[in-house]
Amino acid sequence: MSRYYRYRLPPWAREWILICERCTLPIVIFQGIRTIFIPTTFDVLLLGILIGILIAFQLEWI
């Protein structure tokens, strides 16, 4: 099984990954503030998924 390397991707795919990586933190902050004020089950699940994605980007799993 080959390991996933972000830098082997075509330039357009790397650009999309960088754009998503930079947009994730503001979305997580907004969702966290929204979850604090209006906590619903969907908001908590969405925040958990977004935090997982943010961690995956920070650890370069994606």
C-alpha positions as CSV (number, residue, x, y, z in Angstrom):
1,M,0.0,0.0,0.0
2,S,1.5,3.3,-1.1
3,R,1.7,6.2,1.3
4,Y,-0.2,9.3,0.4
5,Y,2.2,12.2,-0.3
6,R,0.6,15.7,-0.7
7,Y,3.6,16.9,-2.8
8,R,3.1,14.2,-5.5
9,L,-0.3,15.6,-6.5
10,P,-0.7,17.8,-9.5
11,P,-0.3,21.5,-8.8
12,W,-4.0,22.2,-9.1
13,A,-4.8,19.6,-6.4
14,R,-2.1,20.9,-4.1
15,E,-3.6,24.4,-4.5
16,W,-7.1,23.2,-3.5
17,I,-5.7,21.4,-0.5
18,L,-3.9,24.7,0.6
19,I,-7.1,26.7,0.1
20,C,-9.1,24.2,2.2
21,E,-6.4,24.2,4.8
22,R,-6.4,27.9,5.2
23,C,-10.2,28.2,5.2
24,T,-10.8,25.5,7.9
25,L,-9.6,27.5,10.9
26,P,-12.0,30.4,10.4
27,I,-14.9,28.0,9.8
28,V,-14.1,26.1,13.0
29,I,-13.9,29.3,15.0
30,F,-17.3,30.5,13.6
31,Q,-18.9,27.1,14.2
32,G,-17.5,27.0,17.8
33,I,-19.0,30.4,18.6
34,R,-22.3,29.4,17.0
35,T,-22.3,26.2,19.1
36,I,-21.6,28.1,22.3
37,F,-24.7,30.3,21.7
38,I,-27.1,27.9,20.1
39,P,-26.0,24.4,20.8
40,T,-27.9,21.8,18.8
41,T,-26.9,18.2,18.2
42,F,-26.1,19.0,14.6
43,D,-23.9,21.9,15.6
44,V,-21.9,19.8,18.0
45,L,-21.4,17.0,15.5
46,L,-20.4,19.4,12.8
47,L,-17.9,21.1,15.1
48,G,-16.4,17.7,16.0
49,I,-16.1,16.8,12.3
50,L,-14.5,20.2,11.5
51,I,-12.1,19.9,14.4
52,G,-11.1,16.5,13.1
53,I,-10.5,17.9,9.6
54,L,-8.4,20.7,11.1
55,I,-6.3,18.3,13.1
56,A,-5.8,16.2,10.0
57,F,-4.6,19.2,8.1
58,Q,-2.2,20.2,10.9
59,L,-0.7,16.8,11.1
60,E,-0.6,16.6,7.3
61,W,-2.7,13.4,7.2
62,I,-4.6,15.2,4.3
